[in-house]
Amino acid sequence: MSDEYRHSGMFVVQMGVEPWLVLYKAEYIQKILNGSKHLDKNRVYDFLYPWLKTGLLTSKGIKWAERRKLLTPSFHYNILNDFVVVFNEQALILCGKLEERIGQGEFDIGPYITLCALDIICDTAMGKNANAQRDSESPYVKSLHHVCEILVERQKSPWLWPNLLFQLFGNGQTFYQCLKVLHGFTKDIIETRQKEYNENEAKIMEEENPEADNAEETNIYFKKKRRVFLDLLLYNWHRGALTTEDIQEEVDTFMFEGHDTTSVAMMWAVFLITSHPEVYKKVNEEIEEVFDGFKIPGNRPIILFIGSLHRDPEYFPDPSVYNPDRFLRENIKNRHTYAFILFSAGRRNCISQKFAIAEEKTLLSWIFRRFRVEPTQAEADLHPEMGLVLRLKYGIKVKVAKR
């Protein structure tokens, strides 16, 4: 549909009883993302509430702004450098798994990358090894996959949007059973670390910098030793800036956002096949500028279709052709700022984009130094389908050989 209506850069789809506007022109997307008027997510994210509550991904207004400011120091470049140790440790395990596939013919590399990413997220977020690569049948790993599958099915089924119908005719009971496992896993780790923090860290904090009220001072504190995401949350909990429930929200949110994006993002086709091709927003007040004479009413759900934005021939001639030279400095300088937004843009862009890029570079460097990787699919055989992130219906089929 976006190809058919490329000239207008927009079209409308009917979601149940609601019309949703789809936008995929750089100028239009800039109007939505560049500013503070349309920061809220639309109702699709309400289905995540039982799992994430109102963490950074789903929160709104003042709470979102305060939480974003509070969490930004945990993604400072100096702190991310420490995570490379974890990336390397898990990459070595991944390489060991891939070595077992040498000479075994075609296989789907996606699950290997996904489990590696899950181990990395657990370690860097909570300092806990989920051991997903060695035990993919653990209750936590299985519950995480089930919850994501059920959420996707519900998002695509408007008749399951009401909670009662979801409970009666959907997989509501399975969903909440799996959530108990997910919440129990993170809750146990948080409670254990809170006890350790009370006993060991409070004295250290008083000696180092107990009154840090800005990002610079917080970064100084966190340079003292290798910290994980949970350490920053505990630091602010001790200062009274967060409750235990707040910590749970943000840890669960980070686990959700990080567990499954890497397998698609690491493909050669990251430009063509974006892991998050759709951004769901809500227009909070009427807009009539920029949209070629059309007016968007207030309080309406919209979809920013990044997957089609990145294929706009105005900015990317022959968009289906893989051409890394598109991103050479001389080819970028005159391109619209919002023509390529892999991690969204504006104030609600992805807070962990530097983490994701560092993780991908580390894993890819380990894989390609040790293996020759031969793809066995043509582009026509990839069959992308939408989940919580974009997936390939039949996986990412490759053969590997020792380099």
PyMOL commands that set and color helices and strands:
alter all, ss='L'
color gray80, all
select helices_A, chain A and resi 26-33+43-52+61-75+77-99+110-126+139-155+158-160+163-169+172-208+215-222+229-238+244-258+262-265+306-309+324-327+329-332+353-370+379-381
alter helices_A, ss='H'
color red, helices_A
select strands_A, chain A and resi 10-15+18-23+107-108+278-283+300-305+371-375+384-386+390-392+397-402
alter strands_A, ss='S'
color yellow, strands_A
deselect
rebuild
show_as cartoon
